[in-house]
């Protein structure tokens, strides 16, 4: 079922985009910097 695989990829892309937005909003810095 190629549709399932495509959905998985799109979900991963969405998750990555959401995570990137959270990082930008909260301005999260690597723990190693502290």
VMD Tcl script that builds the backbone (N, CA, C; Angstrom):
set m [mol new atoms 102]
animate dup $m
set s [atomselect $m all]
$s set {name element resname resid chain x y z} {
  {N N UNK 1 A 0.842 -1.204 0.000}
  {CA C UNK 1 A 0.000 0.000 0.000}
  {C C UNK 1 A 0.880 1.259 0.000}
  {N N UNK 2 A 1.240 1.760 -1.170}
  {CA C UNK 2 A 2.109 2.946 -1.257}
  {C C UNK 2 A 1.488 4.154 -0.576}
  {N N UNK 3 A 0.157 4.191 -0.532}
  {CA C UNK 3 A -0.505 5.339 0.110}
  {C C UNK 3 A -0.089 5.444 1.574}
  {N N UNK 4 A 0.010 4.314 2.257}
  {CA C UNK 4 A 0.406 4.332 3.666}
  {C C UNK 4 A 1.808 4.934 3.806}
  {N N UNK 5 A 2.709 4.509 2.944}
  {CA C UNK 5 A 4.077 5.029 3.027}
  {C C UNK 5 A 4.085 6.536 2.785}
  {N N UNK 6 A 3.333 6.983 1.793}
  {CA C UNK 6 A 3.285 8.421 1.495}
  {C C UNK 6 A 2.735 9.171 2.704}
  {N N UNK 7 A 1.696 8.614 3.335}
  {CA C UNK 7 A 1.120 9.270 4.511}
  {C C UNK 7 A 2.170 9.361 5.615}
  {N N UNK 8 A 2.926 8.284 5.798}
  {CA C UNK 8 A 3.967 8.295 6.836}
  {C C UNK 8 A 4.961 9.413 6.564}
  {N N UNK 9 A 5.420 9.512 5.327}
  {CA C UNK 9 A 6.405 10.546 4.994}
  {C C UNK 9 A 5.827 11.936 5.257}
  {N N UNK 10 A 4.589 12.155 4.846}
  {CA C UNK 10 A 3.977 13.478 5.048}
  {C C UNK 10 A 3.847 13.763 6.543}
  {N N UNK 11 A 3.483 12.739 7.325}
  {CA C UNK 11 A 3.362 12.930 8.773}
  {C C UNK 11 A 4.718 13.307 9.365}
  {N N UNK 12 A 5.771 12.621 8.921}
  {CA C UNK 12 A 7.110 12.932 9.431}
  {C C UNK 12 A 7.475 14.365 9.086}
  {N N UNK 13 A 7.177 14.762 7.845}
  {CA C UNK 13 A 7.490 16.144 7.444}
  {C C UNK 13 A 6.727 17.124 8.330}
  {N N UNK 14 A 5.457 16.800 8.601}
  {CA C UNK 14 A 4.660 17.693 9.449}
  {C C UNK 14 A 5.267 17.778 10.842}
  {N N UNK 15 A 5.635 16.625 11.396}
  {CA C UNK 15 A 6.228 16.613 12.737}
  {C C UNK 15 A 7.500 17.454 12.759}
  {N N UNK 16 A 8.342 17.268 11.740}
  {CA C UNK 16 A 9.588 18.045 11.692}
  {C C UNK 16 A 9.285 19.535 11.639}
  {N N UNK 17 A 8.292 19.918 10.831}
  {CA C UNK 17 A 7.933 21.339 10.713}
  {C C UNK 17 A 7.412 21.868 12.048}
  {N N UNK 18 A 6.571 21.068 12.719}
  {CA C UNK 18 A 6.029 21.489 14.018}
  {C C UNK 18 A 7.156 21.653 15.031}
  {N N UNK 19 A 8.068 20.685 15.064}
  {CA C UNK 19 A 9.194 20.765 15.998}
  {C C UNK 19 A 10.020 22.015 15.708}
  {N N UNK 20 A 10.270 22.276 14.443}
  {CA C UNK 20 A 11.051 23.463 14.064}
  {C C UNK 20 A 10.331 24.726 14.542}
  {N N UNK 21 A 9.008 24.749 14.403}
  {CA C UNK 21 A 8.253 25.928 14.851}
  {C C UNK 21 A 8.389 26.084 16.363}
  {N N UNK 22 A 8.253 24.984 17.113}
  {CA C UNK 22 A 8.387 25.060 18.564}
  {C C UNK 22 A 9.766 25.584 18.938}
  {N N UNK 23 A 10.798 25.070 18.277}
  {CA C UNK 23 A 12.169 25.511 18.580}
  {C C UNK 23 A 12.300 27.004 18.336}
  {N N UNK 24 A 11.692 27.478 17.249}
  {CA C UNK 24 A 11.786 28.920 16.953}
  {C C UNK 24 A 10.983 29.725 17.964}
  {N N UNK 25 A 9.779 29.258 18.266}
  {CA C UNK 25 A 8.916 30.009 19.192}
  {C C UNK 25 A 9.557 30.096 20.572}
  {N N UNK 26 A 10.021 28.973 21.077}
  {CA C UNK 26 A 10.592 28.953 22.424}
  {C C UNK 26 A 12.083 29.278 22.424}
  {N N UNK 27 A 12.650 29.433 21.217}
  {CA C UNK 27 A 14.080 29.766 21.107}
  {C C UNK 27 A 14.910 28.789 21.935}
  {N N UNK 28 A 14.667 27.494 21.724}
  {CA C UNK 28 A 15.372 26.465 22.491}
  {C C UNK 28 A 16.830 26.381 22.021}
  {N N UNK 29 A 17.743 26.360 22.980}
  {CA C UNK 29 A 19.166 26.259 22.632}
  {C C UNK 29 A 19.690 24.899 23.090}
  {N N UNK 30 A 20.722 24.398 22.443}
  {CA C UNK 30 A 21.291 23.105 22.844}
  {C C UNK 30 A 21.717 23.128 24.299}
  {N N UNK 31 A 21.510 22.009 24.995}
  {CA C UNK 31 A 21.875 21.937 26.415}
  {C C UNK 31 A 23.390 22.099 26.575}
  {N N UNK 32 A 24.135 21.695 25.552}
  {CA C UNK 32 A 25.595 21.759 25.647}
  {C C UNK 32 A 26.063 23.203 25.794}
  {N N UNK 33 A 25.268 24.165 25.355}
  {CA C UNK 33 A 25.695 25.563 25.445}
  {C C UNK 33 A 25.653 26.069 26.878}
  {N N UNK 34 A 24.744 25.536 27.693}
  {CA C UNK 34 A 24.604 26.062 29.053}
  {C C UNK 34 A 25.725 25.595 29.932}
}
mol reanalyze $m
mol bondsrecalc $m
mol representation Tube
mol addrep $m
